[in-house]
Amino acid sequence: MSNLALDPDFARVLALLPAPPPQPTTALSLRAQITAGFNPILTSYTVPPSVTETIIHIPIPASPGTTIALHRLTPTTPTSSSPTAAVVYAHGGGMIAGAAAHARPALVPLVLATSATFYSVEYRLAPEHPFPTPVEDVYTALEWVRDHAADQNIDPARIALVGDSAGGGLAAGAALMTRDRHFAPPVAKLVLIYPMLDDRTSIAADHPLAAQPMIWTDASNKLAWAAYLGDEDRTRGHVSPYAAPARAGSFAGLPRTYIDCGGLDLFRDENLAFAAGLAAANVEVEVHLYPGVGHGFDFLAPGTPVARAAAENRLWALKRL
């Protein structure tokens, strides 16, 4: 018998939300639903004067003539002239939706609290751009930040890869690339916020988690993975760990890692398994599992005690770059 239950503060917020729309049946209809949820952020949020946002277009070496945008966020008044730490950030959205600008409300407080330079990556989306394009875009952004460390006034030995949800999966995939491609200096830290790591995740209708309210459902997860993996041969398990990092044969050599997740999140078990794999490989790992909340709990209920606790823990992780 399960004793899983909603956190009371989280439950009160959920009760105020409108009923969820019908489950989409295609990746593009799922994108439209996600976009409708994110759009209020774009229309209502303004970057404060204390933070300066600059959009940088960087080339994609493997695709001449193609560029992607980095949204660079820095304190308007730097606290020091010394090189800063840097964060390369990948937004959520199931690899099929979302935009770099959607991360502004989450990143601005971190910019001010850490004085680091943040780069939110406008990676290309599936299904138009399936694997490996999104994760290669994040890796390219990381390379660009490292290669331009001097003119960006950042310390190349203090660069973190950070992502939430699908972006967490992309950050983890890019971290595996840095290990295997001998990226130097190595990434200083990997911060994964309820990351999407394993295309094999599935829950039955009678699973205790299935009875809980879910912003990201098992059906949505399957649609998103199918769109992202494209022609990858999933039937024989031939899925690259750069696409689904949980499939990595070894976690040795990855950066120090922070992971957090809600106890009612579809990604709970894959996140805990990933953390256990890191620990078994003697990679420093910090894990937080928040009872009674689901996927995107901080987005849905930012003022609740559990969301504030998560924000404090993430900030502490980033301050230790």
C-alpha positions in Angstrom: 0.0 0.0 0.0 1.3 3.5 -0.9 1.4 6.4 1.5 2.3 8.9 -1.2 0.4 12.2 -0.7 0.5 15.7 -1.9 2.4 18.3 0.1 -0.4 20.4 1.7 1.0 23.7 0.5 1.5 22.3 -3.0 -2.0 20.8 -3.0 -3.5 24.3 -2.1 -1.8 25.8 -5.2 -2.9 22.9 -7.5 -6.5 23.4 -6.3 -6.5 26.9 -7.7 -5.3 25.9 -11.2 -7.7 25.2 -14.0 -8.4 21.6 -15.0 -5.7 20.1 -17.2 -6.4 20.1 -20.9 -6.9 16.8 -22.8 -3.8 14.8 -23.3 -2.1 15.7 -26.7 -1.7 12.9 -29.1 1.2 14.3 -31.2 4.5 16.0 -30.4 3.4 19.2 -32.1 0.1 19.4 -30.2 2.1 18.8 -27.0 4.4 21.6 -28.0 1.4 23.9 -28.5 0.1 23.0 -25.0 3.5 23.6 -23.4 3.9 26.9 -25.2 0.5 28.0 -24.0 1.6 27.4 -20.5 4.9 29.2 -20.9 3.7 32.2 -22.8 2.4 34.1 -19.8 6.1 34.2 -18.6 7.2 36.0 -21.8 4.4 38.5 -21.6 4.5 39.3 -17.9 8.2 39.0 -16.9 10.7 41.8 -17.4 14.4 41.5 -16.7 15.1 44.0 -13.9 17.6 46.9 -14.4 20.0 45.1 -12.0 20.6 42.4 -14.7 21.7 43.0 -18.2 20.6 40.6 -21.0 22.6 40.3 -24.2 21.7 38.0 -27.0 24.7 36.4 -28.7 24.5 34.5 -32.0 27.1 31.7 -32.2 27.9 29.6 -35.3 27.3 25.9 -35.5 30.5 24.4 -37.0 28.8 21.3 -38.3 26.2 23.4 -40.2 27.9 26.3 -42.0 25.6 29.4 -42.0 23.6 28.2 -39.0 23.6 30.0 -35.7 22.0 29.6 -32.3 21.3 32.2 -29.7 22.7 32.5 -26.2 20.9 34.7 -23.8 23.7 36.1 -21.7 22.6 37.4 -18.3 25.0 39.3 -16.0 24.8 41.7 -13.1 24.5 45.2 -14.5 27.0 46.4 -11.9 29.7 43.7 -11.4 30.9 43.2 -7.9 34.4 42.5 -9.0 36.6 42.9 -12.1 38.0 39.4 -11.7 36.8 36.6 -14.0 33.5 35.1 -12.9 32.1 31.7 -12.8 29.8 30.8 -15.7 26.7 28.7 -16.2 25.6 27.2 -19.5 21.8 26.6 -19.1 19.4 24.3 -21.0 15.7 25.0 -20.6 13.0 22.5 -20.2 10.1 21.6 -22.6 10.5 17.9 -23.4 13.1 18.6 -26.1 10.2 19.6 -28.3 9.2 23.0 -26.8 10.3 25.9 -24.7 12.8 28.8 -25.3 15.8 30.3 -23.7 13.8 33.3 -22.6 11.5 31.2 -20.5 14.4 30.6 -18.1 14.7 34.3 -17.2 12.5 34.3 -14.0 14.5 31.3 -12.6 17.9 32.6 -13.7 17.8 36.3 -12.7 17.8 35.6 -8.9 20.7 33.3 -9.4 22.7 35.8 -11.4 22.2 38.4 -8.6 23.0 35.9 -5.8 26.1 34.4 -7.4 27.5 37.3 -9.6 28.1 34.5 -12.2 27.5 34.9 -16.0 24.7 32.8 -17.2 24.1 31.7 -20.8 20.7 30.3 -21.6 20.9 28.2 -24.8 18.4 28.5 -27.6 18.9 24.9 -28.7 17.0 23.6 -31.7 14.0 21.5 -31.0 12.6 18.1 -32.0 10.8 16.8 -34.0 12.2 19.2 -36.7 15.7 18.7 -35.1 15.9 15.3 -33.4 18.9 13.9 -31.6 21.8 14.7 -31.8 21.0 18.3 -32.7 19.7 19.6 -29.3 22.5 18.1 -27.2 25.1 19.1 -29.8 23.8 22.6 -29.6 24.3 22.7 -25.9 27.8 21.2 -26.3 28.6 23.8 -28.9 27.4 26.6 -26.5 29.7 25.2 -23.8 32.7 25.1 -26.2 32.0 28.7 -27.3 31.8 29.9 -23.7 35.1 28.1 -22.9 36.8 29.4 -26.0 35.7 33.0 -25.4 36.4 33.0 -21.7 38.9 35.8 -21.9 36.7 38.3 -23.7 33.7 37.3 -21.7 35.7 37.7 -18.4 34.9 34.3 -17.1 37.1 31.6 -15.5 37.2 28.6 -17.9 37.8 26.3 -14.9 34.6 27.4 -13.2 31.9 26.6 -15.9 28.8 24.7 -14.8 26.3 22.8 -17.0 22.8 23.3 -15.7 19.4 22.3 -16.9 15.8 21.6 -15.9 13.6 18.7 -17.0 14.5 18.1 -20.7 17.3 20.6 -20.3 18.7 18.6 -17.5 18.8 15.6 -19.8 20.6 17.7 -22.4 23.1 19.0 -19.8 23.8 15.4 -18.6 24.3 14.3 -22.2 26.6 17.2 -22.9 28.6 16.3 -19.8 29.1 12.8 -21.1 30.3 14.3 -24.3 32.9 16.5 -22.4 34.2 13.4 -20.7 34.5 11.4 -23.9 35.8 14.2 -26.0 38.4 15.3 -23.4 37.0 18.7 -23.0 39.4 20.9 -21.0 39.4 22.4 -18.5 36.7 19.9 -17.4 33.3 21.1 -16.5 33.3 22.2 -12.9 29.8 21.1 -11.9 26.6 19.5 -13.3 23.3 20.8 -11.8 20.2 18.8 -12.8 16.8 19.9 -11.9 14.3 17.0 -12.2 16.1 15.9 -15.3 14.7 13.8 -18.2 17.3 11.1 -18.5 15.8 7.8 -19.6 13.6 7.0 -22.6 12.6 3.7 -21.0 10.7 5.3 -18.1 7.1 4.1 -18.1 4.4 3.6 -15.4 1.3 1.5 -15.5 -2.1 2.9 -14.9 -2.2 1.2 -11.5 1.2 2.6 -10.3 0.9 4.8 -7.2 2.4 7.7 -9.1 -0.3 7.5 -11.7 -2.9 8.4 -9.1 -1.2 11.8 -8.4 -1.7 15.0 -10.4 1.0 15.2 -13.1 2.0 18.2 -15.2 4.2 15.8 -17.2 2.4 12.5 -17.9 3.6 9.1 -19.0 1.9 9.7 -22.3 3.6 13.1 -22.8 6.9 11.6 -22.0 6.5 8.9 -24.6 5.5 11.4 -27.3 8.5 13.6 -26.4 11.1 10.8 -26.4 9.8 9.4 -29.8 10.1 12.9 -31.3 13.6 13.4 -29.9 15.0 10.1 -30.7 13.7 10.1 -34.3 15.4 7.3 -36.2 17.3 5.9 -33.2 16.8 2.1 -33.0 15.0 1.9 -29.7 13.7 -1.6 -30.2 17.2 -3.1 -29.8 18.4 -0.7 -27.1 20.7 1.1 -29.5 20.0 4.5 -28.0 23.0 6.7 -27.5 23.7 7.7 -23.8 24.2 11.3 -25.2 20.5 11.1 -25.9 19.4 9.2 -22.8 22.1 9.6 -20.2 20.7 6.9 -18.0 21.9 4.4 -20.6 25.5 5.3 -20.0 27.6 2.2 -19.4 29.8 4.2 -16.9 29.3 7.4 -14.9 33.0 7.6 -14.0 34.7 10.9 -14.9 31.5 13.0 -14.8 31.6 16.4 -13.0 30.5 16.9 -9.4 26.7 16.7 -9.7 23.7 18.1 -7.9 20.2 16.5 -8.6 16.8 17.4 -7.3 13.4 16.0 -7.9 9.9 15.8 -6.5 8.8 12.6 -4.8 5.7 12.5 -7.1 7.6 13.2 -10.3 7.5 10.7 -13.2 11.3 11.1 -13.3 11.8 10.1 -9.6 13.1 6.6 -10.1 15.4 7.5 -13.1 16.8 10.5 -11.2 17.6 8.4 -8.1 19.1 5.6 -10.3 21.3 8.2 -12.0 22.4 9.5 -8.7 23.2 6.0 -7.4 25.2 5.4 -10.6 27.3 8.5 -10.0 27.9 7.5 -6.4 28.9 4.0 -7.4 31.4 5.5 -9.8 32.8 7.7 -6.9 31.5 10.9 -8.5 30.6 13.5 -5.9 26.8 13.8 -5.9 24.2 15.7 -3.9 20.6 14.6 -4.1 17.4 16.1 -2.9 14.1 14.3 -3.1 11.2 16.5 -2.1 8.1 14.6 -0.8 4.6 15.4 -1.9 5.4 17.4 -5.1 5.5 16.6 -8.7 7.3 17.7 -11.9 7.8 21.5 -12.2 6.7 22.1 -8.6 8.8 25.3 -8.3 7.3 26.6 -11.5 3.7 25.8 -10.4 4.1 26.9 -6.8 7.1 29.2 -6.4 6.1 30.6 -3.1 5.6 27.4 -1.2 8.2 26.3 1.4 9.3 23.3 -0.7 10.0 25.5 -3.7 11.9 28.0 -1.5 14.0 25.1 -0.1 14.8 23.9 -3.6 15.8 27.4 -4.6 18.2 27.7 -1.6 19.7 24.3 -2.3 20.3 25.1 -6.0 21.9 28.4 -5.1 24.2 26.8 -2.6 25.3 24.2 -5.2 26.1 27.0 -7.7 27.9 29.1 -5.1 30.4 26.2 -4.7 31.7 26.2 -8.3 
